Amino acid sequence: MFNPIYPVGRKPLVVRTHADYKYTSIAVDQVTAADGHYQVLFLGTDKGTVQKVVVLPSNGSLDEDLILEELEVFKKQSPITNIRISSKKQQLYVSSEHGVSQVSLHRCMAYGSACADCCLARDPYCAWDGLSCSRFYPTGKRRSRRQDIMHGNPLTQCRGFNLKAYRNAVEMTQYGVKNNTTFLECQPKSPQASVKWLIQRDNDRRKEVKLSDRVVSTNHGLLIRSVHSSDQGVYYCLATENGFKRTLAKIRLQILSEALVSALSNKNSPWGWAASLHPKALVSAFSPAEMLAMHQYCKERKQMQSLQNIQSPMRGDLGKLKPLLDHRKSRNRRNHLQDE
């Protein structure tokens, strides 16, 4: 019983080098897809996560593997001790020193509502049914179901499903304060996608964003430290996977000066009345995009104040969060200063 157990073919299915974690448990499910049979591995780690991996057969010495998703099962980080699969209930049972948790074998809705996203996910449990990404059943009765685990090519699988619409993104407006930090969110649904950021200033051509210690690309978006006036423009987050390119996010970044923010927070300024408004009355003059920028700015200010152990009234902070108020019509202003 101490002899090693080799997989079929006597070659490893998954190889990891220089990883900052170790595998502690494993469970394997045999899944039938539209283009064949696949092994789906659920691998527990010593960091308390479970990786869902599909093994793709190849002609080489090693099979190719894709991490479909990685889940944090427990709130407290601890090594996964055991994993069990219930094929009847389509559930995964995971245990650690903190207890036992139940996870579904498939979360097809997490791949989005687009045919291209569902195809690029390459999850044997899921397929595009013409309306959404849903559970795949190998019955052969529904010909409209699209699935391509081996190649994941949306150009061939998603014809007739408005594929061009997925290449564009709705433009959002975001505001940053000069010499402060701002974050442009963009996170692809597929771990295999590579992300590139482009910027378009005024009517100039789009150029690739130059990354540095100040401008950092993360797994969740673009972090800009100490914002400059030259950072203003339209940012495009482009994702590429299997030769398929699409725009995940289009963000128009507008830079506000520190002087403007200081003027808004000064009670003696023409906009000092904004600090005396009730929060609900103040935010009603903003669009959803502006509300998102306000929330980000408020969160950043709160974090800075907590580090400096400075407490200030909430309404005073709200007075700083209205950079576009001077562009509003007078009818949107709830109160006005009386002329002296």
Protein Blocks (a to p, Z undefined) as FASTA:
>chain_A
ZZccddehiiafbdcehiabdcfbdcddddddfkbccdddddddfkopacdddddddfbf
bdcdddfbdcdfbfbdcddfbdcddfklopacdddfkbccdddfbdfklnojafklmmmn
opakbccehjaccddddehlamkbccdfknopaklmmgoiammlmmpccdddddddehia
cddddddfbfkbccdddddehjbccddddddfklccdfkbccdehiafklgccdddddde
ehiacdfbdcddddddfklmmmmmpmkbmklmmmmpcfklmmmmpcfklmmmmmmmmmmm
mmmmmmnopacdfklmmmmmmmklmmpcfklpmbdcddZZ
